[in-house]
């Protein structure tokens, strides 16, 4: 699969700013308006308090140019595209791009059949910060701004009528007994010294099912309020994500990674919640999971960072989300300006929080034990700016939907270490899967 559609006009952007009184209503209207386009991506921080944030939300629609590739030479194609276009490009990196980085394969079942890599240059961009909206249209289409704003304001933000024609029935690709056997196999690898941590993932799926992607995304976002939420539509493929995790961000010469490892459920009262936070902070197994991945990130960074610049800014800090508490660490470094942005990503991909350590050994073992090709799950969605800065999330807590095949998929994983207990790991997977299941089986 190799598609490259590029229109090399001199593409400058017109930028205007407007103020919106009811920004939450405007955001709903924007997402509805975006559905007319074949390609659209909506990134929403849900106003979650995060240190490295450039905007609250962004919508990119209507591809001027795009590329779509399977894993072979995908990073070199992306590098060429980003270098030629020198504009905003939005897209995703599928997990199986690992096969372009290392001598690896992916031969497990794939019910979705998404391309491994997809990026596009949007005709129309809208950035939201507070009540301010910055509109960046390619200048040849600036005359459409006023008309589009009128259409956005007229978009009906009330509940959409569901397209669901059947009861969604969720199936497990790996049943509980088999899951326990596979985790014990992972533990045997750990005890033998083949690996010391692995992220083992399993798929939940539904066949011959129809959903309204906007309705499902809105419901998922409402109950999750994740800082890296994403609605991504291209052709008949959809990503509906409530990701809490940043993979990698570049600002000038600074690089930031914020791996998540360590999970605890939420409680119904503040007092009980505070006890669970303290329990997570002090949990040696959960901290060990996180610290192992921090070491992996530091090692990845050290291969290209300016000497002495790799720093752990936060180690195992508890962040609270609607569904769970998580341990998040922040690792940063400085890079030389001449280092290409795509090469930085290639040198750190896939993210350590979704592989384990050592990275290559863990990926090989997981490929043997997992039943499903991960595809877009465990990959990343984000964007590049014209000067080569970028920001990408980690695709977890996400529903993937191929509307043409009527196939729905969501996967969850957990870090397996020497201290792991299969039953506890299974419970953690169900906890992580709870929000996705809820919005699918409760679709009305």
Secondary structure in CASP SS format (residue, H / E / C, confidence):
PFRMAT SS
TARGET T0000
AUTHOR 0000-0000-0000
METHOD secondary structure of the structure
MODEL  1
X C 1.00
X E 1.00
X E 1.00
X E 1.00
X E 1.00
X C 1.00
X C 1.00
X C 1.00
X C 1.00
X C 1.00
X C 1.00
X C 1.00
X E 1.00
X E 1.00
X E 1.00
X E 1.00
X E 1.00
X E 1.00
X E 1.00
X C 1.00
X C 1.00
X C 1.00
X H 1.00
X H 1.00
X H 1.00
X H 1.00
X H 1.00
X H 1.00
X H 1.00
X H 1.00
X H 1.00
X H 1.00
X H 1.00
X H 1.00
X H 1.00
X H 1.00
X C 1.00
X C 1.00
X E 1.00
X E 1.00
X E 1.00
X E 1.00
X E 1.00
X E 1.00
X C 1.00
X C 1.00
X C 1.00
X C 1.00
X C 1.00
X C 1.00
X C 1.00
X C 1.00
X C 1.00
X C 1.00
X C 1.00
X C 1.00
X E 1.00
X E 1.00
X E 1.00
X E 1.00
X E 1.00
X E 1.00
X E 1.00
X E 1.00
X E 1.00
X E 1.00
X E 1.00
X E 1.00
X E 1.00
X C 1.00
X C 1.00
X C 1.00
X C 1.00
X H 1.00
X H 1.00
X H 1.00
X H 1.00
X H 1.00
X H 1.00
X H 1.00
X H 1.00
X H 1.00
X H 1.00
X H 1.00
X H 1.00
X C 1.00
X C 1.00
X C 1.00
X E 1.00
X E 1.00
X E 1.00
X E 1.00
X E 1.00
X C 1.00
X H 1.00
X H 1.00
X H 1.00
X H 1.00
X H 1.00
X H 1.00
X H 1.00
X C 1.00
X C 1.00
X C 1.00
X C 1.00
X C 1.00
X C 1.00
X C 1.00
X E 1.00
X C 1.00
X C 1.00
X C 1.00
X C 1.00
X C 1.00
X C 1.00
X C 1.00
X E 1.00
X E 1.00
X E 1.00
X E 1.00
X E 1.00
X E 1.00
X E 1.00
X E 1.00
X E 1.00
X E 1.00
X E 1.00
X E 1.00
X E 1.00
X C 1.00
X C 1.00
X E 1.00
X E 1.00
X E 1.00
X E 1.00
X E 1.00
X E 1.00
X E 1.00
X H 1.00
X H 1.00
X H 1.00
X H 1.00
X H 1.00
X H 1.00
X H 1.00
X H 1.00
X H 1.00
X H 1.00
X H 1.00
X H 1.00
X H 1.00
X H 1.00
X H 1.00
X H 1.00
X C 1.00
X C 1.00
X C 1.00
X C 1.00
X C 1.00
X C 1.00
X C 1.00
X C 1.00
X C 1.00
X C 1.00
X C 1.00
X C 1.00
X C 1.00
X C 1.00
X C 1.00
X C 1.00
X E 1.00
X E 1.00
X C 1.00
X C 1.00
X C 1.00
X H 1.00
X H 1.00
X H 1.00
X H 1.00
X H 1.00
X H 1.00
X H 1.00
X H 1.00
X H 1.00
X H 1.00
X H 1.00
X H 1.00
X H 1.00
X H 1.00
X H 1.00
X H 1.00
X H 1.00
X C 1.00
X C 1.00
X C 1.00
X C 1.00
X E 1.00
X E 1.00
X E 1.00
X E 1.00
X E 1.00
X E 1.00
X E 1.00
X E 1.00
X E 1.00
X E 1.00
X C 1.00
X C 1.00
X C 1.00
X C 1.00
X C 1.00
X C 1.00
X H 1.00
X H 1.00
X H 1.00
X H 1.00
X H 1.00
X H 1.00
X H 1.00
X H 1.00
X H 1.00
X H 1.00
X H 1.00
X H 1.00
X C 1.00
X C 1.00
X C 1.00
X E 1.00
X E 1.00
X E 1.00
X E 1.00
X E 1.00
X E 1.00
X E 1.00
X C 1.00
X C 1.00
X E 1.00
X E 1.00
X E 1.00
X E 1.00
X E 1.00
X E 1.00
X E 1.00
X C 1.00
X C 1.00
X E 1.00
X E 1.00
X E 1.00
X E 1.00
X E 1.00
X E 1.00
X C 1.00
X C 1.00
X E 1.00
X E 1.00
X E 1.00
X E 1.00
X E 1.00
X C 1.00
X E 1.00
X E 1.00
X E 1.00
X E 1.00
X E 1.00
X E 1.00
X C 1.00
X C 1.00
X C 1.00
X C 1.00
X H 1.00
X H 1.00
X H 1.00
X H 1.00
X H 1.00
X H 1.00
X H 1.00
X H 1.00
X H 1.00
X H 1.00
X H 1.00
X H 1.00
X H 1.00
X C 1.00
X H 1.00
X H 1.00
X H 1.00
X H 1.00
X H 1.00
X H 1.00
X H 1.00
X H 1.00
X H 1.00
X H 1.00
X H 1.00
X H 1.00
X H 1.00
X H 1.00
X H 1.00
X H 1.00
X H 1.00
X H 1.00
X H 1.00
X C 1.00
X C 1.00
X C 1.00
X C 1.00
X C 1.00
X C 1.00
X C 1.00
X C 1.00
X E 1.00
X E 1.00
X E 1.00
X E 1.00
X E 1.00
X E 1.00
X E 1.00
X E 1.00
X E 1.00
X E 1.00
X C 1.00
X C 1.00
X C 1.00
X E 1.00
X E 1.00
X E 1.00
X E 1.00
X E 1.00
X E 1.00
X E 1.00
X E 1.00
X E 1.00
X E 1.00
X E 1.00
X C 1.00
X C 1.00
X C 1.00
X C 1.00
X C 1.00
X C 1.00
X H 1.00
X H 1.00
X H 1.00
X H 1.00
X H 1.00
X H 1.00
X H 1.00
X H 1.00
X C 1.00
X C 1.00
X C 1.00
X H 1.00
X H 1.00
X H 1.00
X C 1.00
X E 1.00
X E 1.00
X C 1.00
X H 1.00
X H 1.00
X H 1.00
X H 1.00
X H 1.00
X H 1.00
X H 1.00
X H 1.00
X H 1.00
X H 1.00
X H 1.00
X C 1.00
X C 1.00
X E 1.00
X C 1.00
X C 1.00
X C 1.00
X C 1.00
X C 1.00
X C 1.00
X C 1.00
X E 1.00
X E 1.00
X E 1.00
X E 1.00
X E 1.00
X C 1.00
X C 1.00
X C 1.00
X C 1.00
X C 1.00
X E 1.00
X E 1.00
X E 1.00
X E 1.00
X C 1.00
X C 1.00
X C 1.00
X C 1.00
X E 1.00
X E 1.00
X E 1.00
X E 1.00
X E 1.00
X C 1.00
X C 1.00
X C 1.00
X C 1.00
X E 1.00
X E 1.00
X E 1.00
X E 1.00
X E 1.00
X E 1.00
X E 1.00
X E 1.00
X E 1.00
X E 1.00
X C 1.00
X C 1.00
X C 1.00
X C 1.00
X C 1.00
X H 1.00
X H 1.00
X H 1.00
X H 1.00
X H 1.00
X H 1.00
X H 1.00
X H 1.00
X H 1.00
X H 1.00
X H 1.00
X H 1.00
X H 1.00
X H 1.00
X H 1.00
X H 1.00
X H 1.00
X H 1.00
X H 1.00
X H 1.00
X C 1.00
X C 1.00
X C 1.00
END
